[in-house]
């Protein structure tokens, strides 16, 4: 599951007349619902699971406190006070391949709490094996973990490495996640056409 990819698919389907402004599509993580309003796309995510708060994990000889949750893919969350100087690639790779998250591994999110409604997030993504400019499921994971730790309340604005501001809405009742929504703008950058001989 890719949250940002899901938003792009929803707007593309709407622009091309494949679906109306309210649509659903199937992913390996489950059925995703979307609402398209111009450039703004809001997804209702599948129910997150496997929340674990404040686990002590030994990384390169240091004991760090990480939390984790699966928001379509597994995510590990590390809260930092200095996000700008974080070694996201090297530390992210260690976390991603740590035996604690085996065998699937986990995306590693480095999170700074800006205030009670805003986070800054940098993400090392498995598969890409590097820091990416934005991770939708990572934004959702970071917001939910921050909420369970009492740092933020819904809705949460999240600033990504690429400078985009994403918004996560959620409903939590009796320590149970009821609904999660993820939204942001989707911009058309280009349109291409494949020639038939490309399939030969």
C-alpha positions as CSV (number, residue, x, y, z in Angstrom):
1,X,0.0,0.0,0.0
2,X,1.2,3.5,-0.9
3,X,-0.8,6.4,0.5
4,X,0.6,9.0,-1.9
5,X,0.3,6.6,-4.8
6,X,-3.3,6.0,-3.8
7,X,-4.1,9.7,-3.9
8,X,-2.6,9.9,-7.4
9,X,-4.5,6.9,-8.7
10,X,-7.8,8.4,-7.4
11,X,-7.3,11.8,-9.1
12,X,-6.1,10.1,-12.3
13,X,-9.2,7.9,-12.4
14,X,-11.5,10.9,-11.8
15,X,-9.8,13.1,-14.4
16,X,-10.0,10.3,-17.0
17,X,-13.6,9.6,-16.3
18,X,-12.9,6.1,-15.0
19,X,-14.6,6.9,-11.7
20,X,-16.5,9.7,-10.1
21,X,-15.3,12.0,-7.3
22,X,-16.2,9.3,-4.8
23,X,-14.5,6.0,-5.5
24,X,-12.9,2.8,-4.1
25,X,-10.0,0.7,-5.3
26,X,-8.4,-2.5,-4.1
27,X,-4.9,-2.8,-2.8
28,X,-3.0,-5.7,-1.2
29,X,-3.7,-3.9,2.1
30,X,-7.5,-3.9,1.4
31,X,-10.2,-1.7,-0.1
32,X,-9.4,2.1,0.0
33,X,-12.0,4.7,-0.3
34,X,-11.2,8.1,-1.9
35,X,-12.9,11.5,-2.3
36,X,-11.6,13.8,-5.1
37,X,-12.2,17.6,-4.8
38,X,-10.2,19.3,-7.5
39,X,-6.5,18.8,-6.7
40,X,-7.4,17.8,-3.1
41,X,-7.7,14.0,-2.5
42,X,-8.7,12.4,0.7
43,X,-8.3,8.7,1.4
44,X,-10.0,6.6,4.0
45,X,-7.2,4.1,4.9
46,X,-7.6,0.5,5.9
47,X,-7.6,0.0,9.6
48,X,-4.1,0.2,11.1
49,X,-3.0,-2.7,13.3
50,X,-0.1,-4.1,15.3
51,X,0.5,-0.9,17.4
52,X,3.4,-1.2,19.8
53,X,4.6,1.8,21.9
54,X,7.9,2.5,23.4
55,X,9.9,-0.6,22.7
56,X,13.5,-0.6,23.8
57,X,15.7,-1.7,20.9
58,X,19.5,-1.9,20.8
59,X,20.9,-0.2,17.7
60,X,24.6,0.1,17.1
61,X,25.3,-0.3,20.8
62,X,22.7,2.3,21.9
63,X,19.3,1.6,23.4
64,X,16.7,3.5,21.5
65,X,12.9,3.8,22.2
66,X,10.9,3.1,19.1
67,X,7.2,2.6,18.4
68,X,5.6,0.7,15.5
69,X,2.4,0.3,13.6
70,X,1.2,-1.2,10.4
71,X,-0.8,1.3,8.2
72,X,-0.8,-0.9,5.1
73,X,2.9,-1.5,5.5
74,X,5.0,-1.8,8.7
75,X,6.4,1.4,10.1
76,X,8.9,2.1,12.9
77,X,8.8,5.5,14.6
78,X,11.6,7.4,16.3
79,X,10.9,10.8,17.9
80,X,13.8,13.3,17.7
81,X,14.3,16.9,18.8
82,X,16.8,17.6,16.0
83,X,15.3,16.3,12.8
84,X,17.4,18.4,10.4
85,X,20.7,16.7,11.4
86,X,19.3,13.1,11.6
87,X,21.3,10.5,9.7
88,X,18.1,9.2,8.1
89,X,19.8,7.0,5.5
90,X,22.3,5.2,7.7
91,X,20.1,4.9,10.8
92,X,17.0,4.2,8.7
93,X,18.8,1.3,7.0
94,X,19.8,-0.2,10.4
95,X,16.2,0.1,11.7
96,X,14.7,-1.2,8.4
97,X,16.8,-4.4,8.6
98,X,16.9,-4.8,12.4
99,X,16.1,-8.4,13.5
100,X,13.2,-7.0,15.7
101,X,11.3,-6.2,12.5
102,X,12.2,-9.3,10.6
103,X,11.3,-10.9,8.3
104,X,9.3,-8.1,6.5
105,X,11.4,-5.2,7.8
106,X,9.9,-1.8,8.4
107,X,10.0,1.7,7.0
108,X,11.8,4.0,9.4
109,X,10.2,7.3,10.3
110,X,12.1,10.1,12.1
111,X,9.6,12.5,13.7
112,X,9.7,15.9,15.3
113,X,6.7,17.2,17.2
114,X,6.3,20.8,16.3
115,X,3.2,21.5,18.4
116,X,-0.1,19.7,19.3
117,X,-1.3,19.6,15.7
118,X,1.9,19.5,13.6
119,X,4.7,17.1,13.0
120,X,7.7,17.1,10.7
121,X,8.6,13.6,9.3
122,X,11.5,12.2,7.4
123,X,11.2,8.6,6.1
124,X,13.6,5.8,5.0
125,X,11.5,3.5,2.8
126,X,12.1,-0.2,2.3
127,X,12.2,-1.2,-1.3
128,X,13.5,2.3,-2.3
129,X,16.2,1.7,0.4
130,X,16.7,5.4,0.8
131,X,15.1,8.5,2.2
132,X,12.1,9.6,0.1
133,X,10.5,13.0,-0.2
134,X,7.2,11.9,1.3
135,X,5.6,8.7,2.6
136,X,1.8,8.7,3.0
137,X,1.6,5.6,5.1
138,X,4.5,6.9,7.1
139,X,2.7,10.2,7.7
140,X,-0.3,8.3,9.0
141,X,1.8,6.0,11.2
142,X,3.6,9.0,12.7
143,X,0.4,10.8,13.4
144,X,-1.2,7.8,15.1
145,X,1.7,6.9,17.2
146,X,2.1,10.6,18.2
147,X,-1.6,10.7,19.2
148,X,-1.3,7.5,21.3
149,X,1.7,9.1,23.1
150,X,-0.4,12.2,23.8
151,X,1.7,14.5,21.6
152,X,-1.0,15.5,19.1
153,X,-4.7,15.5,18.4
154,X,-6.6,15.1,15.1
155,X,-6.3,16.6,12.6
156,X,-2.5,16.5,12.3
157,X,-0.5,18.5,9.7
158,X,2.6,16.8,8.6
159,X,5.5,18.4,6.8
160,X,7.5,16.0,4.6
161,X,11.1,16.1,3.5
162,X,9.9,17.4,0.1
163,X,8.1,20.3,1.8
164,X,4.6,19.1,1.1
165,X,2.0,19.4,3.9
166,X,-0.2,16.4,4.3
167,X,-3.1,16.1,6.7
168,X,-4.1,13.0,8.8
169,X,-7.6,12.8,10.4
170,X,-8.4,10.0,12.8
171,X,-11.0,8.8,15.3
172,X,-9.8,6.9,18.4
173,X,-12.2,5.6,21.0
174,X,-11.2,3.6,24.1
175,X,-7.7,3.2,22.7
176,X,-9.1,1.7,19.5
177,X,-8.5,3.2,16.1
178,X,-11.9,3.6,14.4
179,X,-11.2,5.6,11.2
180,X,-8.2,7.1,9.6
181,X,-8.2,9.6,6.7
182,X,-5.2,10.9,4.8
183,X,-5.3,13.9,2.4
184,X,-3.2,16.2,0.3
185,X,-3.0,17.9,-3.1
186,X,-2.2,15.9,-6.2
187,X,-0.5,17.8,-9.1
188,X,-0.4,16.6,-12.8
189,X,3.2,16.8,-14.0
190,X,3.0,15.3,-17.5
191,X,1.0,13.0,-19.7
192,X,2.7,10.5,-22.0
193,X,1.7,8.0,-24.7
194,X,3.2,4.6,-25.3
195,X,3.5,3.3,-28.8
196,X,2.2,-0.1,-29.6
197,X,5.7,-1.4,-30.6
198,X,6.8,-0.8,-26.9
199,X,4.8,-4.0,-26.1
200,X,6.6,-6.1,-28.7
